Amino acid sequence: MARTPATVIAPSGLADGYRLTGVHTEQADTAAAAGTVLDRVLAGPDRPSVIAVHPPYLRDLGSRRQRQLAELDSVLVVALPEGAGRGEPAYGGESLRDVLARAVGYEFTFDPDGSTR
């Protein structure tokens, strides 16, 4: 059985940012949907070694489910880092650059001269 290194479960507003990094990403827009995706991914033949879940979703699954996930011996289920933006989708005048930097956790430079702003 081939194992993929990691899968991210994130809301639609963040999923594309993770896909841009090349990580396998499953989209879920509620904690209940994330639970369903988790069940499907864990039951599949190609389940990953690590599953990173959008932090509010993991919290909303409840302590009993979190304990069950922590007791798994072949898959590590963790919350995605929240960072300064707390992982919320973009609103208002936020630029694509800011959204990508927050979603991916990496600073992108789009200036032709290579300088950062």
C-alpha positions as CSV (number, residue, x, y, z in Angstrom):
1,M,0.0,0.0,0.0
2,A,1.5,3.3,-1.1
3,R,1.3,6.1,1.5
4,T,1.0,9.7,0.6
5,P,3.0,11.9,2.9
6,A,0.3,14.3,4.0
7,T,-3.3,15.5,3.4
8,V,-4.7,18.8,4.5
9,I,-8.4,19.3,5.3
10,A,-9.3,23.0,4.9
11,P,-12.2,25.2,4.0
12,S,-12.7,26.3,0.4
13,G,-11.2,29.8,1.1
14,L,-7.9,28.2,2.1
15,A,-7.8,24.9,0.1
16,D,-6.3,26.4,-3.1
17,G,-3.4,27.9,-1.1
18,Y,-2.4,24.4,0.1
19,R,-2.9,22.9,-3.3
20,L,-0.5,25.5,-4.7
21,T,2.2,24.0,-2.4
22,G,1.6,20.6,-3.9
23,V,0.0,18.9,-0.9
24,H,-3.0,16.8,-1.3
25,T,-6.0,18.8,-0.1
26,E,-9.5,17.8,0.8
27,Q,-12.1,20.6,1.0
28,A,-14.5,20.8,4.0
29,D,-16.5,23.9,4.9
30,T,-17.8,22.8,8.3
31,A,-16.5,20.7,11.2
32,A,-19.1,18.0,10.4
33,A,-17.9,17.9,6.8
34,A,-14.3,17.7,8.0
35,G,-15.3,14.7,10.2
36,T,-16.8,13.0,7.2
37,V,-13.7,13.6,5.1
38,L,-11.5,12.3,8.0
39,D,-13.5,9.1,8.1
40,R,-13.2,8.6,4.3
41,V,-9.5,9.4,4.2
42,L,-8.8,7.1,7.2
43,A,-10.8,4.2,5.7
44,G,-9.1,4.5,2.3
45,P,-6.4,2.2,1.0
46,D,-4.0,5.1,0.4
47,R,-4.4,6.9,3.7
48,P,-1.7,9.5,4.4
49,S,0.9,9.4,7.2
50,V,-0.1,12.9,8.4
51,I,-3.5,14.6,8.2
52,A,-3.5,18.3,9.0
53,V,-6.9,19.8,9.8
54,H,-8.2,23.4,9.9
55,P,-7.9,24.2,13.7
56,P,-11.5,25.2,14.4
57,Y,-12.7,22.0,12.7
58,L,-10.5,19.8,14.9
59,R,-11.6,21.7,18.0
60,D,-15.3,21.3,17.0
61,L,-15.0,17.6,16.6
62,G,-15.0,17.3,20.4
63,S,-12.6,15.9,22.9
64,R,-13.8,12.3,22.5
65,R,-13.1,12.3,18.8
66,Q,-9.8,14.1,19.3
67,R,-8.7,11.4,21.8
68,Q,-9.7,8.7,19.2
69,L,-7.6,10.4,16.6
70,A,-4.7,10.8,19.0
71,E,-4.7,7.1,19.7
72,L,-4.2,6.1,16.0
73,D,-0.9,4.4,15.6
74,S,-0.4,4.6,11.9
75,V,-1.6,8.2,11.1
76,L,-0.8,11.4,12.8
77,V,-3.8,13.9,12.9
78,V,-2.8,17.4,13.8
79,A,-4.2,20.9,13.6
80,L,-2.8,23.2,10.9
81,P,-0.8,26.1,12.3
82,E,-3.0,29.1,12.9
83,G,-0.5,31.9,12.5
84,A,-1.4,35.5,12.8
85,G,-4.3,35.3,10.4
86,R,-6.1,32.6,12.5
87,G,-6.8,30.7,9.2
88,E,-9.9,32.6,8.3
89,P,-10.8,33.2,4.6
90,A,-10.0,36.6,3.0
91,Y,-12.3,39.5,3.4
92,G,-12.4,43.1,2.3
93,G,-9.4,44.5,0.5
94,E,-6.9,41.7,1.3
95,S,-4.7,41.1,-1.7
96,L,-4.1,37.7,-3.3
97,R,-0.5,38.0,-2.2
98,D,-1.6,38.4,1.5
99,V,-4.1,35.5,1.1
100,L,-1.4,33.2,-0.3
101,A,1.2,34.2,2.3
102,R,-1.3,33.5,5.1
103,A,-2.7,30.3,3.6
104,V,0.6,28.7,2.6
105,G,2.7,30.2,5.4
106,Y,5.3,31.5,3.1
107,E,6.2,35.0,1.8
108,F,5.7,35.3,-1.9
109,T,7.4,38.0,-4.0
110,F,5.7,39.1,-7.2
111,D,7.9,42.2,-7.9
112,P,10.1,41.8,-11.1
113,D,13.2,43.1,-9.3
114,G,12.8,40.4,-6.6
115,S,12.3,42.9,-3.7
116,T,9.8,42.2,-0.9
117,R,7.3,44.6,0.3
